[in-house]
Amino acid sequence: MPIKTIAFDADDTLWHNEGLFREAEKEFCNLLEDYMPQHSSVKELYRVELQNMQLYGYGIKAFMLSMIESAIEISGRTMNVTDIEQILRIGKELLQKPVILLDHVEEVLKELRSEYRLILATKGDLLDQQRKLQKSGLEKYFHHIEIMSEKKESDYEKVIKHLDIKPTEFAMVGNSLKSDILPVLNLEARAFHVPYHITWEHEKVDRKVEHPRLTLLEDISELPKHLSNLG
């Protein structure tokens, strides 16, 4: 069946995101350098993030809470209030960063919206994702906005059911093989993978993914051409 609906991931598919977290992470590790080498602080922070994921989910606020918890543990509970305030500052600054679109994103959305129903399908903190979408200026291109706490097969099934289409009429565009691509392929929908130059550890997949319904794009500008070739 022809594709009727195209869903786009947000962070690192439509706009830059992961690099901002890496900058904040580096500042956090510098703050803790007297207690632990930077490479070890990074590992400890990631361990705490994973541990807290079921409680806090994804996003900047979850990241802030995990930074504070990691700092308390790394410092042996000796970190002072001023340092905790510095961590809060790192998080608040992250929340106020400008939204910078990836190249060609708006042109592609503008081109496709007359032929397909476009939706945003992303995960993370509701308030923060809404803020970024508003700042991006892209909201007008989307028929539907879906901000999920997770991106598993069951989550995509709910979206597809809500849109009243068959999985074969649905396509997902995203940078994460784990969250954007594999769950969708398992549902017999189509996926377009647009890799970003940085991948968060939690989103990495340790195998090569090949599938007849998967298309690898070097740049999002290639998407209209590939859709056209599908007929």
C-alpha positions as CSV (number, residue, x, y, z in Angstrom):
1,M,0.0,0.0,0.0
2,P,1.2,3.5,-0.6
3,I,2.5,5.5,2.3
4,K,-0.1,7.9,3.7
5,T,1.6,9.2,6.9
6,I,5.2,10.1,7.6
7,A,6.3,10.5,11.2
8,F,9.5,12.4,12.1
9,D,11.6,12.1,15.2
10,A,12.6,15.5,16.6
11,D,15.9,15.5,18.5
12,D,18.9,15.1,16.1
13,T,16.5,14.4,13.2
14,L,14.9,17.9,12.8
15,W,17.2,19.9,15.1
16,H,20.5,19.6,17.0
17,N,20.3,18.1,20.5
18,E,22.8,15.5,21.6
19,G,25.8,17.9,21.2
20,L,24.2,20.2,23.7
21,F,24.0,17.3,26.3
22,R,27.7,16.5,25.6
23,E,28.7,20.1,26.3
24,A,26.7,20.1,29.6
25,E,28.2,16.7,30.5
26,K,31.7,18.1,30.0
27,E,31.0,21.0,32.2
28,F,29.6,18.7,34.9
29,C,32.7,16.5,34.7
30,N,35.0,19.6,35.0
31,L,33.1,20.5,38.1
32,L,33.9,17.1,39.6
33,E,37.5,16.8,38.5
34,D,38.8,17.1,42.1
35,Y,36.9,13.9,43.0
36,M,37.2,11.7,39.9
37,P,38.8,11.7,36.4
38,Q,36.5,13.0,33.7
39,H,36.2,9.6,31.8
40,S,35.1,8.0,35.1
41,S,32.6,10.7,35.9
42,V,31.0,10.2,32.5
43,K,30.6,6.5,33.1
44,E,29.1,7.1,36.6
45,L,26.7,9.7,35.3
46,Y,25.5,7.3,32.6
47,R,25.1,4.5,35.1
48,V,22.9,6.7,37.3
49,E,20.9,7.9,34.2
50,L,20.1,4.3,33.3
51,Q,19.2,3.5,36.9
52,N,16.8,6.4,37.1
53,M,15.2,6.0,33.6
54,Q,12.2,4.1,34.9
55,L,11.5,6.8,37.4
56,Y,12.4,10.0,35.5
57,G,12.1,9.1,31.8
58,Y,14.1,11.1,29.3
59,G,14.9,14.8,28.9
60,I,16.8,17.6,30.5
61,K,15.0,17.5,33.9
62,A,15.8,13.8,34.3
63,F,19.4,14.6,33.3
64,M,19.6,17.3,35.9
65,L,18.4,15.0,38.7
66,S,20.9,12.3,37.6
67,M,23.7,14.9,37.6
68,I,22.9,15.9,41.1
69,E,22.7,12.3,42.4
70,S,25.9,11.4,40.6
71,A,27.7,14.4,42.1
72,I,26.6,13.5,45.6
73,E,27.9,9.9,45.1
74,I,31.1,10.8,43.4
75,S,32.0,13.4,46.0
76,G,31.3,11.0,48.8
77,R,28.4,13.3,50.0
78,T,30.9,16.1,50.5
79,M,29.8,18.3,47.6
80,N,28.8,21.8,48.8
81,V,25.6,23.7,48.1
82,T,27.4,26.1,45.7
83,D,28.5,23.1,43.5
84,I,24.9,21.8,43.5
85,E,23.8,25.3,42.4
86,Q,26.3,25.1,39.5
87,I,24.7,21.8,38.4
88,L,21.3,23.4,38.5
89,R,22.6,26.2,36.4
90,I,24.0,23.8,33.8
91,G,20.6,22.2,33.5
92,K,18.7,25.5,33.4
93,E,21.0,26.8,30.7
94,L,20.4,23.6,28.7
95,L,16.6,24.2,28.9
96,Q,17.1,27.7,27.4
97,K,19.4,26.8,24.5
98,P,18.2,28.0,21.1
99,V,16.7,25.4,18.7
100,I,18.9,25.1,15.6
101,L,17.4,23.2,12.7
102,L,19.4,20.6,10.8
103,D,20.1,21.5,7.1
104,H,17.2,21.1,4.6
105,V,14.7,20.1,7.2
106,E,12.1,22.8,6.6
107,E,12.4,22.6,2.8
108,V,11.6,18.8,3.0
109,L,8.6,19.3,5.3
110,K,7.3,22.1,3.1
111,E,7.6,19.8,0.0
112,L,6.0,16.7,1.6
113,R,3.1,18.2,3.5
114,S,0.9,18.6,0.4
115,E,1.2,14.9,-0.5
116,Y,1.5,13.2,2.9
117,R,0.1,13.6,6.4
118,L,3.1,14.6,8.5
119,I,3.3,13.9,12.2
120,L,5.9,14.5,14.9
121,A,6.7,11.3,16.9
122,T,9.3,12.0,19.6
123,K,10.0,11.0,23.2
124,G,11.1,13.0,26.2
125,D,9.8,15.5,28.6
126,L,6.5,16.9,27.5
127,L,7.1,20.5,28.4
128,D,10.6,20.6,27.0
129,Q,9.7,19.0,23.7
130,Q,6.7,21.3,23.3
131,R,9.0,24.3,24.0
132,K,11.5,23.1,21.4
133,L,8.9,22.5,18.8
134,Q,7.4,26.0,19.3
135,K,10.9,27.5,19.1
136,S,11.7,25.5,15.9
137,G,8.9,27.1,13.9
138,L,8.0,23.7,12.5
139,E,4.7,23.1,14.3
140,K,2.7,24.3,11.3
141,Y,3.8,21.4,9.1
142,F,2.5,18.7,11.4
143,H,-1.0,17.2,11.4
144,H,-0.5,15.5,14.7
145,I,2.1,15.8,17.6
146,E,2.9,12.7,19.6
147,I,5.3,13.0,22.5
148,M,5.9,9.6,24.0
149,S,7.6,8.5,27.2
150,E,9.0,5.5,25.3
151,K,9.3,4.4,21.6
152,K,8.6,0.7,21.6
153,E,6.5,-1.4,19.2
154,S,3.4,-1.0,21.4
155,D,3.8,2.8,21.4
156,Y,4.0,3.0,17.6
157,E,1.0,0.6,17.4
158,K,-1.1,3.1,19.4
159,V,0.0,5.9,17.2
160,I,-0.9,4.0,14.0
161,K,-4.2,2.9,15.5
162,H,-5.0,6.5,16.4
163,L,-4.2,7.7,12.9
164,D,-6.6,5.0,11.6
165,I,-4.1,3.6,9.0
166,K,-2.4,0.3,8.4
167,P,1.2,-0.2,9.4
168,T,2.1,-0.5,5.7
169,E,0.8,3.0,5.1
170,F,3.1,4.4,7.8
171,A,6.8,5.5,7.5
172,M,9.1,6.8,10.3
173,V,12.1,9.1,9.7
174,G,14.7,9.2,12.5
175,N,18.3,9.1,13.6
176,S,18.1,6.3,16.2
177,L,18.1,2.7,15.0
178,K,16.9,1.6,18.5
179,S,14.0,4.0,18.9
180,D,13.0,5.1,15.5
181,I,13.8,2.3,13.1
182,L,13.7,-1.2,14.6
183,P,10.3,-1.0,16.4
184,V,8.7,0.3,13.2
185,L,10.2,-2.4,10.9
186,N,8.9,-5.0,13.3
187,L,5.4,-3.7,12.7
188,E,5.8,-4.0,8.9
189,A,5.9,-0.2,8.4
190,R,8.7,1.5,6.5
191,A,11.6,3.4,8.0
192,F,14.1,6.0,6.8
193,H,17.3,6.2,8.9
194,V,19.1,9.6,8.9
195,P,22.2,9.1,11.1
196,Y,23.4,11.9,13.3
197,H,27.1,12.4,13.9
198,I,26.7,11.8,17.7
199,T,24.7,9.0,19.2
200,W,23.8,8.8,22.9
201,E,25.1,5.5,24.4
202,H,21.6,4.4,25.3
203,E,20.5,4.6,21.7
204,K,23.4,2.6,20.2
205,V,22.7,-0.7,18.4
206,D,25.7,-3.1,18.3
207,R,24.8,-4.7,14.9
208,K,24.3,-3.7,11.3
209,V,20.7,-3.4,10.4
210,E,19.5,-4.3,6.9
211,H,15.9,-4.7,5.9
212,P,13.9,-4.5,2.7
213,R,11.7,-1.7,4.2
214,L,14.6,0.3,5.5
215,T,16.3,3.1,3.6
216,L,19.5,4.8,4.7
217,L,19.7,8.5,3.9
218,E,22.9,10.5,4.1
219,D,20.9,13.6,4.4
220,I,17.2,14.3,5.0
221,S,17.1,16.2,1.6
222,E,17.1,12.7,-0.1
223,L,13.8,11.7,1.5
224,P,11.4,13.1,-1.2
225,K,13.3,11.4,-4.0
226,H,13.2,8.0,-2.2
227,L,9.5,8.4,-1.5
228,S,8.9,9.2,-5.1
229,N,10.7,6.1,-6.2
230,L,8.4,4.0,-4.0
231,G,5.6,5.1,-6.2
